[in-house]
């Protein structure tokens, strides 16, 4: 179904192969765009976005307490529940997602 493609990196201008396996992975994840950068430029860009300190600089999310609308357990969610929509714990949320697909 998928065949290897040769693409041009938008950063360094070098050719790189977008393999059939990578294309299959992108399709499984729902990605619609092909990579614009070669693997080495992607790695360099990823390193830059992690901060110049060399460490992982992502901020910790603020979590809010909630009661799961499905099982009634206390849980923590990364948003302030407004009360107008149901809130689910991780397990019930995953179950809801599987049932909707």
Protein Blocks (a to p, Z undefined) as FASTA:
>chain_A
ZZcdddddfklopacdddfklmmmmmmnopabdcfbdfklmmmmmmmmnojnopafbdcd
dddddddfklopacddfbdcehlaccddfklmmmmmmmmZZ
